[in-house]
Amino acid sequence: MRPAPPAPADKPIKLSKKGPAKVFNTVPTKEKIVFVTIDDGAEKDPKFVEMARELRVPFSMFLMNDAAKTNYAYFKPLQALGNHVQNHTLTHPVMRSLGPEAQKQQICGDQSILVRQYTTKPYLFRPPYGMYNMATQEAAASCGIHGIALWRESMQIHDMQYDDAGKKLHPGDIILAHFRGPKELKGSTMTQMFAALLKHITKQGYTVARLEDYVRPPA
């Protein structure tokens, strides 16, 4: 895969401390780049760490505590490669089914653990199942998170699911994948899924950039 272009000095997505968290599922750009995000943290395949070291393809990790807590250390080598850790709740509930205080507990609780484990403060949040409401946006902001990153495509074992009826990528699209193994991937491994994902991307003439290089957190 060809390298991504240099990150822009003026980051196109600008987050603010004023008001509820900003929601986005794509990044304004004319470059043929997309952004890979990987959720949850259930599967902890050592071979995927080796693959990440070899390929150096950037991705963002949205970690959910109930999945990640069996081995927080697994994600540290991936973080050391420059892949950011972001927030994905404590227990993966449908956020809009919860009241404001329960939503805050889910986000702030995960935030506290992630800060402690990875010595960095996440500034993006992903609501489970992509479901949220204004209370979610306000809860995220109250926990110090001012961006909610959704997605336009999702990787399902070997095939990509597209929001677009034309079934194609667009510049700046955010892609969803998961830390999953053979049990969830019908016998396929995490590395096989990721290889298939990269094949879909390169076949359409795109490369992968780091999402956080295009998002400016509030000062």
Residue pairs with C-beta under 8 A, 6 or more apart in sequence:
1 55
1 57
1 198
1 201
1 202
1 207
1 208
2 207
3 207
4 33
4 58
4 207
4 208
4 209
4 210
5 31
5 33
5 209
7 209
7 210
7 213
7 214
8 29
8 213
8 214
11 213
11 214
11 215
11 216
12 27
12 28
12 29
12 214
13 22
13 24
13 27
13 28
13 147
13 214
13 215
13 216
14 216
15 21
15 22
15 123
15 146
15 147
15 215
15 216
15 217
15 218
16 22
16 146
16 218
17 141
17 146
17 218
19 141
20 134
20 137
20 138
20 140
20 141
21 125
21 136
21 137
21 138
21 140
21 141
21 145
21 146
21 147
21 148
22 146
22 147
22 148
23 132
23 137
23 148
23 150
24 147
24 148
24 149
24 150
24 174
25 149
25 150
25 151
25 152
25 173
25 174
26 152
26 170
26 172
26 173
26 174
27 35
27 172
27 174
27 211
27 214
27 215
28 172
29 171
29 172
29 214
30 171
31 171
31 172
31 209
32 171
32 205
32 206
32 207
33 171
33 172
33 206
33 207
33 208
33 209
34 153
34 169
34 171
34 172
34 173
34 174
34 175
34 201
34 206
34 207
34 208
34 209
35 60
35 172
35 173
35 174
35 175
35 208
35 209
35 210
35 211
35 214
36 57
36 58
36 59
36 60
36 175
36 177
36 197
36 208
37 59
37 60
37 61
37 62
37 86
37 126
37 149
37 151
37 174
37 175
37 176
37 177
37 211
38 59
38 60
38 61
38 62
38 177
38 178
38 179
39 62
39 64
39 88
39 126
39 176
39 177
39 178
39 179
40 62
40 63
40 64
40 67
40 68
40 88
40 92
40 178
40 179
40 180
41 61
41 63
41 64
41 67
41 68
41 74
41 75
41 179
42 67
42 178
42 179
42 180
42 181
42 184
43 178
43 179
43 180
43 181
43 184
43 190
44 70
44 71
44 74
44 179
45 181
45 189
45 190
45 191
47 189
47 190
47 191
48 179
48 190
48 191
48 194
49 74
49 77
49 78
51 191
51 194
51 195
52 59
52 77
52 78
52 81
52 83
53 77
53 81
55 198
56 81
57 198
57 208
58 82
58 83
58 208
58 209
58 210
58 211
59 83
59 177
59 208
59 210
60 83
60 84
60 86
60 124
60 149
60 210
60 211
60 212
61 75
61 78
61 79
61 83
61 84
61 85
61 86
61 179
62 86
62 87
62 88
62 124
62 125
62 126
62 149
63 75
63 85
63 86
63 87
63 88
63 110
63 114
64 88
64 89
64 90
64 91
64 92
64 110
64 128
65 89
65 90
65 91
65 109
65 110
65 113
65 114
66 90
66 91
66 92
67 92
67 179
68 74
68 75
69 113
72 117
72 118
75 85
75 118
76 118
79 85
79 118
79 120
82 210
83 210
84 120
84 122
84 124
84 210
84 211
84 212
85 114
85 118
85 120
85 122
86 122
86 123
86 124
86 125
86 126
86 149
87 107
87 110
87 111
87 114
87 122
87 124
87 125
87 126
87 140
87 143
87 145
88 110
88 125
88 126
88 128
89 95
89 106
89 107
89 110
89 127
89 128
90 105
90 106
90 109
90 110
90 113
91 106
92 128
93 102
93 106
93 128
94 128
94 129
94 131
95 103
95 106
95 127
95 128
95 131
95 132
95 133
95 135
95 136
96 131
96 132
96 133
96 135
96 136
98 106
98 135
99 135
100 135
100 138
100 139
103 135
103 136
103 139
104 139
104 142
104 143
106 139
107 125
107 139
107 140
107 143
107 145
108 139
108 142
108 143
111 121
111 122
111 143
111 144
111 145
114 120
114 122
115 121
115 122
121 144
122 145
123 144
123 145
123 146
123 147
123 215
123 217
123 218
124 145
124 147
124 148
124 149
124 211
124 212
124 215
125 140
125 143
125 145
125 147
125 148
125 149
126 148
126 149
126 150
127 136
127 148
127 150
130 150
130 151
132 148
136 148
137 148
140 146
140 148
146 217
146 218
147 215
147 217
149 174
149 211
150 174
151 173
151 174
151 175
151 176
152 162
152 163
152 164
152 170
152 173
152 174
152 175
153 160
153 161
153 162
153 163
153 169
153 173
153 174
153 175
153 176
154 160
154 161
154 175
154 176
154 177
155 161
155 175
155 176
155 177
155 178
155 193
155 196
155 197
155 200
157 185
157 186
157 188
157 193
157 196
158 188
158 192
158 193
158 196
159 196
160 167
160 175
160 197
160 200
162 168
162 169
164 170
168 204
169 200
169 201
169 204
169 206
172 214
174 211
175 197
175 201
177 193
177 194
177 197
178 184
179 190
180 190
180 193
181 189
181 190
182 188
182 189
185 192
185 193
198 208
201 207
201 208
